[in-house]
Amino acid sequence: MNVTRDVILDLYPLYREGGASEDTRRLVEDFVDADPEFGRFLALGGEAELPATPAPVPDAEMAILARTKGLIRLRSAIMGLAIFVTLLPFSVRLTSGSMEWIFLGRPRVAAVMLLAAAGLWLGYAAVNRRLSGTGL
Protein backbone atom coordinates (compact mmCIF):
# COMPACT_ATOMS: atom_id res chain seq x y z
CA MET A 1 0.00 0.00 0.00
CA ASN A 2 1.32 3.43 -0.90
CA VAL A 3 1.13 5.85 2.04
CA THR A 4 0.55 9.45 0.95
CA ARG A 5 0.87 12.79 2.70
CA ASP A 6 -2.90 12.89 3.13
CA VAL A 7 -2.82 9.62 5.08
CA ILE A 8 -0.08 10.95 7.34
CA LEU A 9 -2.00 14.21 7.82
CA ASP A 10 -5.00 12.17 8.95
CA LEU A 11 -2.88 10.12 11.36
CA TYR A 12 -0.70 12.94 12.68
CA PRO A 13 -3.14 14.39 15.26
CA LEU A 14 -3.50 10.95 16.82
CA TYR A 15 0.31 10.53 16.71
CA ARG A 16 0.92 13.95 18.28
CA GLU A 17 -1.55 13.30 21.13
CA GLY A 18 0.06 9.92 21.88
CA GLY A 19 -3.04 7.88 21.13
CA ALA A 20 -1.60 6.03 18.12
CA SER A 21 -0.53 2.41 18.20
CA GLU A 22 3.15 1.50 17.91
CA ASP A 23 2.71 0.52 14.24
CA THR A 24 1.06 3.84 13.43
CA ARG A 25 3.79 5.75 15.25
CA ARG A 26 6.44 3.86 13.27
CA LEU A 27 4.59 4.53 10.01
CA VAL A 28 4.42 8.28 10.67
CA GLU A 29 8.05 8.44 11.77
CA ASP A 30 9.28 6.46 8.74
CA PHE A 31 7.35 8.71 6.40
CA VAL A 32 8.72 11.87 8.03
CA ASP A 33 12.26 10.44 7.84
CA ALA A 34 11.77 9.80 4.10
CA ASP A 35 10.25 13.25 3.45
CA PRO A 36 12.06 15.84 5.61
CA GLU A 37 10.23 18.79 4.02
CA PHE A 38 6.94 17.33 5.10
CA GLY A 39 8.43 16.62 8.52
CA ARG A 40 9.26 20.34 8.89
CA PHE A 41 5.71 21.16 7.88
CA LEU A 42 4.36 18.88 10.62
CA ALA A 43 6.84 20.24 13.16
CA LEU A 44 5.55 23.77 12.49
CA GLY A 45 2.11 22.55 13.41
CA GLY A 46 0.78 22.61 9.89
CA GLU A 47 0.89 26.40 9.68
CA ALA A 48 3.16 26.39 6.65
CA GLU A 49 1.63 26.09 3.23
CA LEU A 50 1.56 22.62 1.74
CA PRO A 51 2.32 22.21 -1.93
CA ALA A 52 -0.74 23.15 -3.93
CA THR A 53 -3.39 20.54 -4.43
CA PRO A 54 -6.04 20.97 -7.09
CA ALA A 55 -8.87 23.10 -5.76
CA PRO A 56 -12.45 22.04 -6.37
CA VAL A 57 -14.40 23.96 -8.96
CA PRO A 58 -16.21 26.61 -6.87
CA ASP A 59 -19.49 26.71 -8.81
CA ALA A 60 -19.80 23.02 -9.69
CA GLU A 61 -22.50 22.38 -7.10
CA MET A 62 -24.48 25.45 -8.20
CA ALA A 63 -24.32 24.33 -11.83
CA ILE A 64 -25.59 20.87 -10.90
CA LEU A 65 -28.38 22.41 -8.81
CA ALA A 66 -29.41 24.74 -11.64
CA ARG A 67 -29.45 21.86 -14.14
CA THR A 68 -31.53 19.73 -11.76
CA LYS A 69 -34.02 22.56 -11.18
CA GLY A 70 -34.32 23.00 -14.96
CA LEU A 71 -35.03 19.30 -15.39
CA ILE A 72 -37.70 19.43 -12.69
CA ARG A 73 -39.39 22.38 -14.43
CA LEU A 74 -39.21 20.55 -17.77
CA ARG A 75 -40.66 17.40 -16.23
CA SER A 76 -43.55 19.36 -14.72
CA ALA A 77 -44.33 21.13 -18.01
CA ILE A 78 -44.24 17.88 -19.99
CA MET A 79 -46.48 16.16 -17.47
CA GLY A 80 -49.07 18.95 -17.56
CA LEU A 81 -49.10 18.99 -21.35
CA ALA A 82 -49.26 15.18 -21.49
CA ILE A 83 -52.28 15.10 -19.18
CA PHE A 84 -54.01 17.81 -21.23
CA VAL A 85 -53.38 16.13 -24.60
CA THR A 86 -54.35 12.71 -23.20
CA LEU A 87 -57.72 13.98 -21.97
CA LEU A 88 -58.47 16.24 -24.94
CA PRO A 89 -59.99 13.49 -27.16
CA PHE A 90 -62.40 12.72 -24.32
CA SER A 91 -63.68 16.28 -24.08
CA VAL A 92 -67.37 17.05 -24.40
CA ARG A 93 -69.49 20.12 -25.00
CA LEU A 94 -72.96 20.94 -23.80
CA THR A 95 -75.41 22.22 -26.38
CA SER A 96 -79.05 22.96 -25.66
CA GLY A 97 -79.25 20.55 -22.77
CA SER A 98 -77.40 17.68 -24.46
CA MET A 99 -73.83 16.54 -24.19
CA GLU A 100 -71.78 15.43 -27.19
CA TRP A 101 -68.25 14.20 -27.66
CA ILE A 102 -66.24 16.77 -29.58
CA PHE A 103 -64.00 14.32 -31.42
CA LEU A 104 -66.52 11.48 -31.83
CA GLY A 105 -66.94 12.14 -35.55
CA ARG A 106 -63.19 12.72 -36.07
CA PRO A 107 -61.36 9.55 -35.03
CA ARG A 108 -58.18 10.47 -36.95
CA VAL A 109 -57.78 13.72 -35.03
CA ALA A 110 -58.36 11.88 -31.76
CA ALA A 111 -55.79 9.23 -32.75
CA VAL A 112 -53.21 11.90 -33.59
CA MET A 113 -53.79 13.52 -30.20
CA LEU A 114 -53.40 10.22 -28.40
CA LEU A 115 -50.16 9.53 -30.32
CA ALA A 116 -48.89 12.97 -29.34
CA ALA A 117 -49.84 12.20 -25.74
CA ALA A 118 -47.90 8.92 -25.91
CA GLY A 119 -44.85 10.84 -27.15
CA LEU A 120 -45.20 13.33 -24.31
CA TRP A 121 -45.47 10.53 -21.77
CA LEU A 122 -42.30 8.97 -23.20
CA GLY A 123 -40.58 12.35 -22.89
CA TYR A 124 -41.76 12.60 -19.30
CA ALA A 125 -40.35 9.14 -18.56
CA ALA A 126 -37.00 10.08 -20.13
CA VAL A 127 -36.69 13.26 -18.07
CA ASN A 128 -37.81 11.42 -14.96
CA ARG A 129 -35.13 8.79 -15.56
CA ARG A 130 -32.45 11.51 -15.85
CA LEU A 131 -33.64 12.93 -12.55
CA SER A 132 -33.55 9.55 -10.81
CA GLY A 133 -29.76 9.89 -10.48
CA THR A 134 -30.22 13.04 -8.41
CA GLY A 135 -32.63 11.42 -5.97
CA LEU A 136 -35.44 13.86 -6.76
C-alpha positions as CSV (number, residue, x, y, z in Angstrom):
1,M,0.0,0.0,0.0
2,N,1.3,3.4,-0.9
3,V,1.1,5.9,2.0
4,T,0.6,9.5,1.0
5,R,0.9,12.8,2.7
6,D,-2.9,12.9,3.1
7,V,-2.8,9.6,5.1
8,I,-0.1,11.0,7.3
9,L,-2.0,14.2,7.8
10,D,-5.0,12.2,9.0
11,L,-2.9,10.1,11.4
12,Y,-0.7,12.9,12.7
13,P,-3.1,14.4,15.3
14,L,-3.5,10.9,16.8
15,Y,0.3,10.5,16.7
16,R,0.9,13.9,18.3
17,E,-1.6,13.3,21.1
18,G,0.1,9.9,21.9
19,G,-3.0,7.9,21.1
20,A,-1.6,6.0,18.1
21,S,-0.5,2.4,18.2
22,E,3.1,1.5,17.9
23,D,2.7,0.5,14.2
24,T,1.1,3.8,13.4
25,R,3.8,5.8,15.2
26,R,6.4,3.9,13.3
27,L,4.6,4.5,10.0
28,V,4.4,8.3,10.7
29,E,8.1,8.4,11.8
30,D,9.3,6.5,8.7
31,F,7.3,8.7,6.4
32,V,8.7,11.9,8.0
33,D,12.3,10.4,7.8
34,A,11.8,9.8,4.1
35,D,10.3,13.2,3.4
36,P,12.1,15.8,5.6
37,E,10.2,18.8,4.0
38,F,6.9,17.3,5.1
39,G,8.4,16.6,8.5
40,R,9.3,20.3,8.9
41,F,5.7,21.2,7.9
42,L,4.4,18.9,10.6
43,A,6.8,20.2,13.2
44,L,5.6,23.8,12.5
45,G,2.1,22.6,13.4
46,G,0.8,22.6,9.9
47,E,0.9,26.4,9.7
48,A,3.2,26.4,6.7
49,E,1.6,26.1,3.2
50,L,1.6,22.6,1.7
51,P,2.3,22.2,-1.9
52,A,-0.7,23.2,-3.9
53,T,-3.4,20.5,-4.4
54,P,-6.0,21.0,-7.1
55,A,-8.9,23.1,-5.8
56,P,-12.5,22.0,-6.4
57,V,-14.4,24.0,-9.0
58,P,-16.2,26.6,-6.9
59,D,-19.5,26.7,-8.8
60,A,-19.8,23.0,-9.7
61,E,-22.5,22.4,-7.1
62,M,-24.5,25.4,-8.2
63,A,-24.3,24.3,-11.8
64,I,-25.6,20.9,-10.9
65,L,-28.4,22.4,-8.8
66,A,-29.4,24.7,-11.6
67,R,-29.5,21.9,-14.1
68,T,-31.5,19.7,-11.8
69,K,-34.0,22.6,-11.2
70,G,-34.3,23.0,-15.0
71,L,-35.0,19.3,-15.4
72,I,-37.7,19.4,-12.7
73,R,-39.4,22.4,-14.4
74,L,-39.2,20.5,-17.8
75,R,-40.7,17.4,-16.2
76,S,-43.6,19.4,-14.7
77,A,-44.3,21.1,-18.0
78,I,-44.2,17.9,-20.0
79,M,-46.5,16.2,-17.5
80,G,-49.1,18.9,-17.6
81,L,-49.1,19.0,-21.4
82,A,-49.3,15.2,-21.5
83,I,-52.3,15.1,-19.2
84,F,-54.0,17.8,-21.2
85,V,-53.4,16.1,-24.6
86,T,-54.4,12.7,-23.2
87,L,-57.7,14.0,-22.0
88,L,-58.5,16.2,-24.9
89,P,-60.0,13.5,-27.2
90,F,-62.4,12.7,-24.3
91,S,-63.7,16.3,-24.1
92,V,-67.4,17.1,-24.4
93,R,-69.5,20.1,-25.0
94,L,-73.0,20.9,-23.8
95,T,-75.4,22.2,-26.4
96,S,-79.1,23.0,-25.7
97,G,-79.2,20.6,-22.8
98,S,-77.4,17.7,-24.5
99,M,-73.8,16.5,-24.2
100,E,-71.8,15.4,-27.2
101,W,-68.3,14.2,-27.7
102,I,-66.2,16.8,-29.6
103,F,-64.0,14.3,-31.4
104,L,-66.5,11.5,-31.8
105,G,-66.9,12.1,-35.5
106,R,-63.2,12.7,-36.1
107,P,-61.4,9.6,-35.0
108,R,-58.2,10.5,-36.9
109,V,-57.8,13.7,-35.0
110,A,-58.4,11.9,-31.8
111,A,-55.8,9.2,-32.8
112,V,-53.2,11.9,-33.6
113,M,-53.8,13.5,-30.2
114,L,-53.4,10.2,-28.4
115,L,-50.2,9.5,-30.3
116,A,-48.9,13.0,-29.3
117,A,-49.8,12.2,-25.7
118,A,-47.9,8.9,-25.9
119,G,-44.9,10.8,-27.1
120,L,-45.2,13.3,-24.3
121,W,-45.5,10.5,-21.8
122,L,-42.3,9.0,-23.2
123,G,-40.6,12.4,-22.9
124,Y,-41.8,12.6,-19.3
125,A,-40.4,9.1,-18.6
126,A,-37.0,10.1,-20.1
127,V,-36.7,13.3,-18.1
128,N,-37.8,11.4,-15.0
129,R,-35.1,8.8,-15.6
130,R,-32.4,11.5,-15.8
131,L,-33.6,12.9,-12.6
132,S,-33.5,9.5,-10.8
133,G,-29.8,9.9,-10.5
134,T,-30.2,13.0,-8.4
135,G,-32.6,11.4,-6.0
136,L,-35.4,13.9,-6.8
